[in-house]
């Protein structure tokens, strides 16, 4: 979602990766330490905010219930994201959030995507 000021959860070199792009000025990555093995997996990205608008927080990736990566997101955009870029699943067709190192289209199957938000 977004581009200059957005986020993306994707596979890079087979590793689940989350990138938060802060207004095109700074990027924060959370990368799994392990690549996915063939087969079905449940992959979760969770962000625990430090609290408040514009604050950073801790990002964690789990694969099949086991922590596989974590990293610090230094800050977040204090307002809303632009509505003129896209919220895509399996592809990034708008302004790219990051350099994917290849295609921005998933070459696999997504059986289910769930997005949960909370305050």
N, C-alpha and C positions, 0 to 999 in steps of 0.2 A: 504494500500500500504506500502510495506516495512516490517519492523520487527524491527530489531535494527536500528532505524533511519527511522521511517515511521509514518503514521497516519492512524486512523480508525474512522469511524462514524458508530455507532451501537446503539442497545438498551440494556440497563442494568437495570434489574428490571422494564422494561417497559418504562424507561426514555431515550430519545435521549441523547447520550453521544458522545463526540469527545475526542479522546486521541491523543496527539502528543508525539511521543517517540523520544527524542533527542539522537540519536546514542547509545541507550541502557544504557545511563548514567543518564538520567533524564526524567520524564514523566510529562506532563501537561494535565489536564482534564478540559473540559467544560461540565457541566452536567445540563440538564433541571431540573427545580424545580418540574415539574409535569410529571406523567406517561401519556402515550397516552390512550385515551378512545377507545373503539372498533369503527371501521369504518375507512374510508379514511381520510388521513391528508396530508397536505403539510408541510414538515419539511425542514428547511433551516439552514445550517451552513455557517456563513460568518466570514472571517478572515480579519481584517484591520491591515496591517503591520505598524510598526513604520518607515519603509522605509530602504532599503539597505539590502545587504547580511548578513545573520546571525542574523538579528534583530528580536525581538519579536513582539508582537502585541496583539490585543484584539479579542477574539473569541466570537461569539454570536449565539445562537440557537433560532430560531423562530418556532412556531407551528401555522399553519393556520394564519400567519401574526402577531401573538402576541409574543413578546419576552418572552422566557421561561427559559433562562439561559445565563450567560455570564461568562467569565473568562479570565485570563491573560495567554498567551503563552510567557514564559520568553525569549526564544531564538529559532532560527530555524537553521537548517543545512545550511551552506553557499554554499554548492555545490549541486550536483545532487544526487538523490537516486540511490541505486544499481538497476541494471536491472535484477539481477538473483533471485529476490524475486518477488512476484506476486502482481498484481493490481486486486483484486477480488471485486465482487459485491454480497452481500448476504451471504458471507462466508469469512473466513480468513484461507486459506489452506497452506500458507507458514509459515515462522517464525512468531509467533504471535506478534502483535504490543503491546498487553497488556494482562493482566489476565481478561478474559471476565466473570469470575465467573460462568462458565458453558460452554455450547456449543458455538463454534465460527461460527455456522450456523444459519441464520435467520429462525425462525419458523413463517413465515407470508408471505405476498405477497408484492412485490415491483412492482408497476404499471409503474413507470417511474423514472429514475435516470438522473439528469442533472448535469454536472460539468462545471463550468465556471471559467476561470482564467483571470486575467488582471494584468497589471503592474501599 
